[in-house]
Amino acid sequence: MSAIDQAAGKAVAMLYNALMTGLVLTLVSQRGEEAARRFVFAHFRRQHLEKFLPGLKKLGLTGLPDAVACAQYHLFSNALGGVKTELVVESDRKAWVRYPPPRWIWQGTAICAVPASVNEAMLHGWHGHNGVSLGNRRLGFVCTGQTVLGDPGLEGYYFEYDHDLAEDERVRFAPEERCPPVDPTAQPRLDPVVWPAARLAKVEVSYASEYVRSLLPVMHALFGADEARALVGRTARLIGLQFHEPVMRLLGLEGESPEVFARMLAALAMAQGEAVEVQGARVSQTGWRLMRDVPLDAALALACWNPLWEGALAAHNRGLRLETTLEGEALTWTIRPD
């Protein structure tokens, strides 16, 4: 993978990470803490149901004790997405997972606006359901620290009890406990032959893209088409405005012309695996891999996602406008004078 391809991949991951974080903040500020909590729970439960069991198999963890397999799954799956994660195994029945700062999902100053209940919804949505998915009703998660509360990381441990757990027992909070010291030399590593640098770069893009593939149908299911369009579209436009400059810098692009913006769009599309053609100020891609097989009307998905590029263009040159057409899976953007 070339340096420009890697840079474009990092730009896509940065944008989609920011879109997820920004959407949670939009919900907190525009619809309240409870709406944000409901979204985060539903989003992570959806991701869990789609990714957890297949991921265990792909990462070669199916033969481990359940608590250890769960903790190691989070270590590897998050590392693949570029997220800092640590592991401490105390026994076959107790294994710690720790996410040291900075938190990937609550990037930058955004962490100051995330209520604890919203952060906890992620644990209820994913970590607390691992035992259910594994068919082990005795397995739960104990959270001992939350970065949003000022603790030095989100941390906790998977623990296999001697009895089946009720739904409200699957996630427990024990702030009086602390994760043991982490030995960096004892951390499991991905096999570099199976996971070479080029594959890891692609996975980082896929990791962030999966957040978008999940958040759109979840928003539609929770709030309806009109609210999803308004809330996600508003967030996407703001992220485009705010992140245009670092994206341009990553890609080594300069200038305010339509053609330069077209090159930016094309590079980001190709980093997502799209087949792209550029003709001056027009960018065409023959498919839309991001939304393929996502159970959502394509026009609604476009209305939510495309403001990301409209916002970026407004920051690029406020004298230009973006015309977008969607025919089947084929997308075309044309940059014109406003």
Secondary structure as a PSIPRED ss2 file (coil, helix, strand):
# PSIPRED VFORMAT (PSIPRED V4.0)

   1 M C   1.000  0.000  0.000
   2 S C   1.000  0.000  0.000
   3 A H   0.000  1.000  0.000
   4 I H   0.000  1.000  0.000
   5 D H   0.000  1.000  0.000
   6 Q H   0.000  1.000  0.000
   7 A H   0.000  1.000  0.000
   8 A H   0.000  1.000  0.000
   9 G H   0.000  1.000  0.000
  10 K H   0.000  1.000  0.000
  11 A H   0.000  1.000  0.000
  12 V H   0.000  1.000  0.000
  13 A H   0.000  1.000  0.000
  14 M H   0.000  1.000  0.000
  15 L H   0.000  1.000  0.000
  16 Y H   0.000  1.000  0.000
  17 N H   0.000  1.000  0.000
  18 A H   0.000  1.000  0.000
  19 L H   0.000  1.000  0.000
  20 M H   0.000  1.000  0.000
  21 T H   0.000  1.000  0.000
  22 G H   0.000  1.000  0.000
  23 L H   0.000  1.000  0.000
  24 V H   0.000  1.000  0.000
  25 L H   0.000  1.000  0.000
  26 T H   0.000  1.000  0.000
  27 L H   0.000  1.000  0.000
  28 V H   0.000  1.000  0.000
  29 S H   0.000  1.000  0.000
  30 Q H   0.000  1.000  0.000
  31 R C   1.000  0.000  0.000
  32 G C   1.000  0.000  0.000
  33 E H   0.000  1.000  0.000
  34 E H   0.000  1.000  0.000
  35 A H   0.000  1.000  0.000
  36 A H   0.000  1.000  0.000
  37 R H   0.000  1.000  0.000
  38 R H   0.000  1.000  0.000
  39 F H   0.000  1.000  0.000
  40 V H   0.000  1.000  0.000
  41 F H   0.000  1.000  0.000
  42 A H   0.000  1.000  0.000
  43 H H   0.000  1.000  0.000
  44 F H   0.000  1.000  0.000
  45 R H   0.000  1.000  0.000
  46 R H   0.000  1.000  0.000
  47 Q H   0.000  1.000  0.000
  48 H H   0.000  1.000  0.000
  49 L H   0.000  1.000  0.000
  50 E H   0.000  1.000  0.000
  51 K H   0.000  1.000  0.000
  52 F H   0.000  1.000  0.000
  53 L H   0.000  1.000  0.000
  54 P H   0.000  1.000  0.000
  55 G H   0.000  1.000  0.000
  56 L H   0.000  1.000  0.000
  57 K H   0.000  1.000  0.000
  58 K H   0.000  1.000  0.000
  59 L C   1.000  0.000  0.000
  60 G C   1.000  0.000  0.000
  61 L C   1.000  0.000  0.000
  62 T C   1.000  0.000  0.000
  63 G C   1.000  0.000  0.000
  64 L C   1.000  0.000  0.000
  65 P C   1.000  0.000  0.000
  66 D H   0.000  1.000  0.000
  67 A H   0.000  1.000  0.000
  68 V H   0.000  1.000  0.000
  69 A H   0.000  1.000  0.000
  70 C H   0.000  1.000  0.000
  71 A H   0.000  1.000  0.000
  72 Q H   0.000  1.000  0.000
  73 Y H   0.000  1.000  0.000
  74 H H   0.000  1.000  0.000
  75 L H   0.000  1.000  0.000
  76 F H   0.000  1.000  0.000
  77 S H   0.000  1.000  0.000
  78 N H   0.000  1.000  0.000
  79 A H   0.000  1.000  0.000
  80 L H   0.000  1.000  0.000
  81 G C   1.000  0.000  0.000
  82 G C   1.000  0.000  0.000
  83 V C   1.000  0.000  0.000
  84 K C   1.000  0.000  0.000
  85 T C   1.000  0.000  0.000
  86 E E   0.000  0.000  1.000
  87 L E   0.000  0.000  1.000
  88 V E   0.000  0.000  1.000
  89 V E   0.000  0.000  1.000
  90 E E   0.000  0.000  1.000
  91 S E   0.000  0.000  1.000
  92 D C   1.000  0.000  0.000
  93 R C   1.000  0.000  0.000
  94 K E   0.000  0.000  1.000
  95 A E   0.000  0.000  1.000
  96 W E   0.000  0.000  1.000
  97 V E   0.000  0.000  1.000
  98 R E   0.000  0.000  1.000
  99 Y E   0.000  0.000  1.000
 100 P C   1.000  0.000  0.000
 101 P C   1.000  0.000  0.000
 102 P C   1.000  0.000  0.000
 103 R C   1.000  0.000  0.000
 104 W C   1.000  0.000  0.000
 105 I C   1.000  0.000  0.000
 106 W C   1.000  0.000  0.000
 107 Q C   1.000  0.000  0.000
 108 G H   0.000  1.000  0.000
 109 T H   0.000  1.000  0.000
 110 A H   0.000  1.000  0.000
 111 I H   0.000  1.000  0.000
 112 C H   0.000  1.000  0.000
 113 A H   0.000  1.000  0.000
 114 V C   1.000  0.000  0.000
 115 P C   1.000  0.000  0.000
 116 A H   0.000  1.000  0.000
 117 S H   0.000  1.000  0.000
 118 V H   0.000  1.000  0.000
 119 N H   0.000  1.000  0.000
 120 E H   0.000  1.000  0.000
 121 A H   0.000  1.000  0.000
 122 M H   0.000  1.000  0.000
 123 L H   0.000  1.000  0.000
 124 H H   0.000  1.000  0.000
 125 G H   0.000  1.000  0.000
 126 W C   1.000  0.000  0.000
 127 H H   0.000  1.000  0.000
 128 G H   0.000  1.000  0.000
 129 H H   0.000  1.000  0.000
 130 N H   0.000  1.000  0.000
 131 G H   0.000  1.000  0.000
 132 V H   0.000  1.000  0.000
 133 S H   0.000  1.000  0.000
 134 L H   0.000  1.000  0.000
 135 G C   1.000  0.000  0.000
 136 N C   1.000  0.000  0.000
 137 R C   1.000  0.000  0.000
 138 R C   1.000  0.000  0.000
 139 L E   0.000  0.000  1.000
 140 G E   0.000  0.000  1.000
 141 F E   0.000  0.000  1.000
 142 V E   0.000  0.000  1.000
 143 C E   0.000  0.000  1.000
 144 T E   0.000  0.000  1.000
 145 G E   0.000  0.000  1.000
 146 Q C   1.000  0.000  0.000
 147 T H   0.000  1.000  0.000
 148 V H   0.000  1.000  0.000
 149 L H   0.000  1.000  0.000
 150 G C   1.000  0.000  0.000
 151 D C   1.000  0.000  0.000
 152 P C   1.000  0.000  0.000
 153 G C   1.000  0.000  0.000
 154 L E   0.000  0.000  1.000
 155 E E   0.000  0.000  1.000
 156 G E   0.000  0.000  1.000
 157 Y E   0.000  0.000  1.000
 158 Y E   0.000  0.000  1.000
 159 F E   0.000  0.000  1.000
 160 E E   0.000  0.000  1.000
 161 Y C   1.000  0.000  0.000
 162 D C   1.000  0.000  0.000
 163 H C   1.000  0.000  0.000
 164 D C   1.000  0.000  0.000
 165 L C   1.000  0.000  0.000
 166 A C   1.000  0.000  0.000
 167 E H   0.000  1.000  0.000
 168 D H   0.000  1.000  0.000
 169 E H   0.000  1.000  0.000
 170 R C   1.000  0.000  0.000
 171 V E   0.000  0.000  1.000
 172 R E   0.000  0.000  1.000
 173 F E   0.000  0.000  1.000
 174 A C   1.000  0.000  0.000
 175 P C   1.000  0.000  0.000
 176 E C   1.000  0.000  0.000
 177 E C   1.000  0.000  0.000
 178 R C   1.000  0.000  0.000
 179 C C   1.000  0.000  0.000
 180 P C   1.000  0.000  0.000
 181 P C   1.000  0.000  0.000
 182 V C   1.000  0.000  0.000
 183 D C   1.000  0.000  0.000
 184 P H   0.000  1.000  0.000
 185 T H   0.000  1.000  0.000
 186 A H   0.000  1.000  0.000
 187 Q C   1.000  0.000  0.000
 188 P C   1.000  0.000  0.000
 189 R C   1.000  0.000  0.000
 190 L C   1.000  0.000  0.000
 191 D C   1.000  0.000  0.000
 192 P C   1.000  0.000  0.000
 193 V C   1.000  0.000  0.000
 194 V C   1.000  0.000  0.000
 195 W C   1.000  0.000  0.000
 196 P C   1.000  0.000  0.000
 197 A H   0.000  1.000  0.000
 198 A H   0.000  1.000  0.000
 199 R H   0.000  1.000  0.000
 200 L H   0.000  1.000  0.000
 201 A H   0.000  1.000  0.000
 202 K H   0.000  1.000  0.000
 203 V H   0.000  1.000  0.000
 204 E H   0.000  1.000  0.000
 205 V H   0.000  1.000  0.000
 206 S H   0.000  1.000  0.000
 207 Y H   0.000  1.000  0.000
 208 A H   0.000  1.000  0.000
 209 S H   0.000  1.000  0.000
 210 E H   0.000  1.000  0.000
 211 Y H   0.000  1.000  0.000
 212 V H   0.000  1.000  0.000
 213 R H   0.000  1.000  0.000
 214 S H   0.000  1.000  0.000
 215 L H   0.000  1.000  0.000
 216 L H   0.000  1.000  0.000
 217 P H   0.000  1.000  0.000
 218 V H   0.000  1.000  0.000
 219 M H   0.000  1.000  0.000
 220 H H   0.000  1.000  0.000
 221 A H   0.000  1.000  0.000
 222 L H   0.000  1.000  0.000
 223 F H   0.000  1.000  0.000
 224 G H   0.000  1.000  0.000
 225 A H   0.000  1.000  0.000
 226 D H   0.000  1.000  0.000
 227 E H   0.000  1.000  0.000
 228 A H   0.000  1.000  0.000
 229 R H   0.000  1.000  0.000
 230 A H   0.000  1.000  0.000
 231 L H   0.000  1.000  0.000
 232 V H   0.000  1.000  0.000
 233 G H   0.000  1.000  0.000
 234 R H   0.000  1.000  0.000
 235 T H   0.000  1.000  0.000
 236 A H   0.000  1.000  0.000
 237 R H   0.000  1.000  0.000
 238 L H   0.000  1.000  0.000
 239 I H   0.000  1.000  0.000
 240 G H   0.000  1.000  0.000
 241 L H   0.000  1.000  0.000
 242 Q H   0.000  1.000  0.000
 243 F H   0.000  1.000  0.000
 244 H H   0.000  1.000  0.000
 245 E H   0.000  1.000  0.000
 246 P H   0.000  1.000  0.000
 247 V H   0.000  1.000  0.000
 248 M H   0.000  1.000  0.000
 249 R H   0.000  1.000  0.000
 250 L H   0.000  1.000  0.000
 251 L H   0.000  1.000  0.000
 252 G C   1.000  0.000  0.000
 253 L C   1.000  0.000  0.000
 254 E C   1.000  0.000  0.000
 255 G C   1.000  0.000  0.000
 256 E C   1.000  0.000  0.000
 257 S C   1.000  0.000  0.000
 258 P H   0.000  1.000  0.000
 259 E H   0.000  1.000  0.000
 260 V H   0.000  1.000  0.000
 261 F H   0.000  1.000  0.000
 262 A H   0.000  1.000  0.000
 263 R H   0.000  1.000  0.000
 264 M H   0.000  1.000  0.000
 265 L H   0.000  1.000  0.000
 266 A H   0.000  1.000  0.000
 267 A H   0.000  1.000  0.000
 268 L H   0.000  1.000  0.000
 269 A H   0.000  1.000  0.000
 270 M H   0.000  1.000  0.000
 271 A H   0.000  1.000  0.000
 272 Q C   1.000  0.000  0.000
 273 G C   1.000  0.000  0.000
 274 E C   1.000  0.000  0.000
 275 A C   1.000  0.000  0.000
 276 V E   0.000  0.000  1.000
 277 E E   0.000  0.000  1.000
 278 V E   0.000  0.000  1.000
 279 Q E   0.000  0.000  1.000
 280 G C   1.000  0.000  0.000
 281 A C   1.000  0.000  0.000
 282 R E   0.000  0.000  1.000
 283 V E   0.000  0.000  1.000
 284 S E   0.000  0.000  1.000
 285 Q E   0.000  0.000  1.000
 286 T C   1.000  0.000  0.000
 287 G C   1.000  0.000  0.000
 288 W C   1.000  0.000  0.000
 289 R H   0.000  1.000  0.000
 290 L H   0.000  1.000  0.000
 291 M H   0.000  1.000  0.000
 292 R C   1.000  0.000  0.000
 293 D C   1.000  0.000  0.000
 294 V C   1.000  0.000  0.000
 295 P C   1.000  0.000  0.000
 296 L C   1.000  0.000  0.000
 297 D C   1.000  0.000  0.000
 298 A H   0.000  1.000  0.000
 299 A H   0.000  1.000  0.000
 300 L H   0.000  1.000  0.000
 301 A H   0.000  1.000  0.000
 302 L H   0.000  1.000  0.000
 303 A H   0.000  1.000  0.000
 304 C H   0.000  1.000  0.000
 305 W H   0.000  1.000  0.000
 306 N C   1.000  0.000  0.000
 307 P H   0.000  1.000  0.000
 308 L H   0.000  1.000  0.000
 309 W H   0.000  1.000  0.000
 310 E H   0.000  1.000  0.000
 311 G H   0.000  1.000  0.000
 312 A H   0.000  1.000  0.000
 313 L H   0.000  1.000  0.000
 314 A H   0.000  1.000  0.000
 315 A H   0.000  1.000  0.000
 316 H H   0.000  1.000  0.000
 317 N C   1.000  0.000  0.000
 318 R C   1.000  0.000  0.000
 319 G C   1.000  0.000  0.000
 320 L E   0.000  0.000  1.000
 321 R E   0.000  0.000  1.000
 322 L E   0.000  0.000  1.000
 323 E E   0.000  0.000  1.000
 324 T E   0.000  0.000  1.000
 325 T E   0.000  0.000  1.000
 326 L E   0.000  0.000  1.000
 327 E E   0.000  0.000  1.000
 328 G C   1.000  0.000  0.000
 329 E C   1.000  0.000  0.000
 330 A E   0.000  0.000  1.000
 331 L E   0.000  0.000  1.000
 332 T E   0.000  0.000  1.000
 333 W E   0.000  0.000  1.000
 334 T E   0.000  0.000  1.000
 335 I E   0.000  0.000  1.000
 336 R E   0.000  0.000  1.000
 337 P E   0.000  0.000  1.000
 338 D C   1.000  0.000  0.000
